[in-house]
């Protein structure tokens, strides 16, 4: 019997699973990327690369400028996270009738909803669903990860990867134990139009109706429309990673690098990454966003190179359990 996929890069999770898998270089982030094809989906893209700030390029008076509140930049075309409101409310009211992913799964998603979806990476002939695995595969591990296709298995649309268990845990468990205990989550996986339940035609129409707006921002807008004001944010604070998710944050510097990329990075472009999310009573949705601010033309403009999404049921944990300390209060105060 070929062993089921465990400790896979697609299964990175709790206490920094978003920090390990992506490995996006600053050059790649500055180059950006489009919506991608189905063949590119579910690469497990996640992780924190920090800012593109180069110490040699920072002005000597950058510390003073970073804390200068004498002028406020226009955020309307800048970083996405500055275009939206945030709240420090601990638990948000769940949206009514919200759906996500291929087949428009109704939230909150239950593990029973996923039992008969086709899985990839199982490695057992004739077994390709979670329901058929539970009693068939009895070996244990600290975590398992599977690529999940749409219900028919014919459209090749993806749901986020199904992750069972916790990579950081020293305790091994079986698939059946993870399912029974609710020890599972979905993601991180790249956001595409079908993540929001849109067809390709609907997405193309949306882009055609908004020709001056990047398609990634259109998807981000749709997610904000679905879930409202987020109540979580976390980020890397500097290039040497001395302040990371779960550590202390310098929100003023973080925002300043978004608003004034001409003072940081290379060629007046600054790359950064952050996690923003919505914590509800029964589940949470987290977005891992790679973005750049570009002031090369004289006006600061934001550009997204990647958005990853994770669905976290309350039985698995909170956004803080998965992504680290919530800095939303510091962020709101610094704005």
N, C-alpha and C positions, 0 to 999 in steps of 0.2 A: 504494500500500500504506500503510495506516495504521500508524504506528510503534507498536511494543509499548511498554507502560507502563514507563518508567524513572524513577529518582529519585523515585518515589512516596513519600508519607508512610508507606505500609505497608511500605516497604523500608528504613526507618531501622535502622541497625545499627552495627557495630564502633565501639569507643571512644566510646560515648555514643548509640548508636541508640535506646536506651531513654530517653534524656534529651530527645529532641526532639519527639516526635509527639503526645503526649497533650494538653498544654495544659490540663489540668484545673485549674480555679480552686479556691481554698480553699473558696469557697461551695459549689461542686459537690461537693467531697469531703465537706464536712460534711453535705450533704443526703443523700449515699449513693445507692445504686441497687440494684435487685433483680437477678434472674437474667437478665432481658432476653428478647427474642424473637429468632427466627432472623433477622429483618430487621435487627436491631442488630448482628449478628455481624461479625467481621473488619473492624472499623473502624480497626484498627491502633493501638488505644489503647495508648500507652506514653509514658514521659517522666517527668521528675523535677520536682516543683513545690516541693520542700523543705518545711519545717515551716510551720505557720500561726502561728508565734510572732510576736507584735507587740511591738516593743520598748517601746511605751508601756504594755503590759499586764503586762510582766514585773516581778516584785517586785525591789526594790533588792538583796535578799539572795539572789537566785536562784542566783548563782554559788556561794555557799556551800552552798545547799540541794542544788544539782545534784551536789555531791561529797560530800554527807552520807551516810555508810554506816551511820549509827546505827540506822536502821530500814529494813526491806525490805517493800515493798508486796506484797499478795497478787496474783499474776499470773494466777490461775486464770480470771478473767473479763476480763482486760485484753488488751493487744495480742497478736495471734496468734503473733508471732515470739518472744514471751517464754514461751509455753506449751509450747514444744518444745525439745528438746536440740539442740546443735550439736557438730560435731567439727572439729578442725583437720587431719584427715587429708587429705593432698594429693589422693589418688585413692581413691574409694570402690569397694567391691565391687558390681558391677552386679547388680540384682535379677533373679531368674530368672522368665522368663515375663511380664515387664512389657509392657503395651500402652498405647497412647495414641491419642486422636483418633477421629474417625468411622472406622468400619470396623475399629477396634481394631488399629491397626498395631503389629506386634511390634517391640520395641526390641532392638538398635539398628536404626533405619530406614536403609535404603539408598536411594540416588537411583533405582535401578532399580525400587524399590517404588512410586515416584511417577510413573513415565513415562507411564502411561495414565490418570491421574486427570484429570477435566475441569477446565480452567482458565478463569477469567474474566479479561477485560482483555487478551486476546491481540490483538484488533483485526485479525485476518486471516480473511477469510471461508473457512469450511470447515476451519480449523485451530484446534483447541481442546485439544490435549494436548502435553505436553512432548516426547514421542517424535516427534510430527509437526512440531514446531518446529525441532528440532535442525538439520536440513538445509535447512529452508525459509527460516528467518530468519537471515541472515548479517551483518546490521549489528551494530556493536559499541557497548558502553556500559560504564560502570564498574559498573552493577548493573541487574538486572531484578527485577520483583516481580509475582507473580500470585496472585489469589485461587484457592484450591483447594476443589472440592466433593467430596462423597463419591463413591465409585467409580461408583455408578449414575447420579449426576447427577439423580436423581429425588426424593430425600428432602430436598434443599437443606440438608444438614448440611455444616458447614465443617471443613476442616483449617486449621491456621495457614497464613498466606500463605507461599508458596515464594519465597525470596529467593536470587538468583544474583549472586555478586560482592560487592563492597564499595563502598558509597557514598563512603567516605573515600579510596578508592584513586585515584591519578592515572592508573592503567593501565586502558585499556578492554579488554574481552574480548567474545567472542561467547557465545551460549547454549551452543553445543557445547563451547567451551573450559571454561566453568564446570562443566558436567556431567562432562566428562572429568577435570578436576582435582579434583573433589569440593568445588568452591568454592560451597557452598550451605548454607542453613540454613532453618528454618521459624519464622515468627513475627516480632514478638510479636503475639499475638491473644488476645482475651478468653477466659477459662476458662468453659465451660458444662458441663452434665452430660454431654453427648456427648463432651467432651474426654477424660473418664475412661472412655468406652465405655459409659456408662449410658443406658438408654432414659428417656424422659420418665416412664413409669410407675414405673420403679425409683427415679428421683430423687424423685418425689412421695412414694413410700413411705418413702424415707429421711427426708424432711422431716417426714412425719406421725409417724414413729417418734421424732423428736427435735424436738418442737414448740417447745422453749425455746431452740433453737440456730439462729442465722442460717444460711441455706442456703450462703452463701459460705464460712463456716467448715466446714461439712460437706464441701464440695468440697476445701478446704485439708486437712482431716483425711485424706481419701481419697488425696490426693497424697502426704502424709507416710507413709501406710500403704504406698503403692506403692513409694516410693523410700527410706524410712528417714530417718536423721539427715543433714541437709544439711551441706555443708562450705564454703558460700560465703554471704557477706552483704556488702552495700554500701548506702550511703544518702547523702542530702544531709544536711549537718550543721547548717545554719542558713539563715535566710530570705534572706540576701544572697548565698547560694551561694558563699561564700568557700572552703568546703571541699566538694568535689564528689566524685562517683565518680572513682576514680583519684587522688584527692588524699589529704590526711590526715584522720583521723577522730577525733571526740571521742565515744567510745562511752558514757561516763558521762552526758554531756548528752543524747545520743540516747535512752538508756533512761529517764533521768529525765523527759523530756517525755512518754514513754508512760505512766509510772507515776504522774505527778503533773500531769495536764493542768490542774488547778485553778490552777497557778502560771503557766501559759502560755496563749497563744492568746486566744480569745474565748469568753465564757460557759462557762468551765471545760472547753472542748473543744479538743483539739489534733489537727491533721491532719499526717500524715507519710507518707513513701513509701520503700520499700526494695526491694532485689532480693535474693532468697534462692535458692540453687540447689544442685544436686547435680552434682559433676564425677566422671564415670566415665572409664575408659580410652578407650572408643570414642565416647563422646558425653556431652553435658551437658544438663540440663534447668534452665531458669531461670524463676523467677516474679517478676514485677514487681507488688508489692502496694501499693494505696492504702488507708490505714486511718486510723481516728480513735480516740482515747481520750477518753471522756466521763465527767467526774466531777460532772456537774450534779446528779444525784440523791444524791450523797454517796458512792457507791461507784463506783470506776473500772470502766468497761465498754468493751470494744473493739468496733468495727464496721468491716467491710470494705466499701468502695465499689467496688472493682475489683481483679481479678486477671488479669494477662496472662501468657501462657506462651510460651516459646521453646524450640525443640529445636535443639541445636548439635552437629553431628557433629564428630568430632575432626579431620577433614580441613579443616574451616572454621576451627577455633580452639578456645580454651578459654572458660570463662565470663569470666575476666579479660580476654581479648582483646575480648570483646563488651561486657561490663558495667563493666569497670574494676577497680581494685585490690580484692583480697579483704581485708576487715577482720574476718574471723571470729575471729582470735586476740584482737584488741582487744575485740570484743564479748563473747567468753566470759570474758575477764578482768574486764570491767566488771560482769557479772551477779553 
